[in-house]
Amino acid sequence: MKNVLASVKNKMISRYIVKDETKSNIKSTDINVLLNRVRLDQKKESRKKLLFTAATSLGVILFGALIF
């Protein structure tokens, strides 16, 4: 009876124990990939800002032309 309880207890506890295998499979990231992603994001943001500024300026010019 004691062995049965011990095996059940071990099975229940084994779910929550972190094994060494998972610790050794830590993902590493390359710094160049991250830097390239940052550069691409900056380019996209500057293009969006430029497009927004151009659209806003065009809207103001058209609005001004219609009123005057």
Phi, psi and omega in degrees: 000322181293321179294323180295314179295321179294319180291322177295318179297317179296322179294319180291320182286330184297336177296326188261356179271131178276126181272159180294335181297320181287331179291326183282345182263040180287132181283138175246148180245147179273131183295329179293323178296317179294319179294320177296322179294321178295317179298317179295321178295321178295319178296317179297318179295319181293323177295319178296318179296318179296316179296318179296318179295318180294318180294320179293318178297317178298319178297318179293319179295316178294319178297318178294322180291325180289325182283320183265000000 
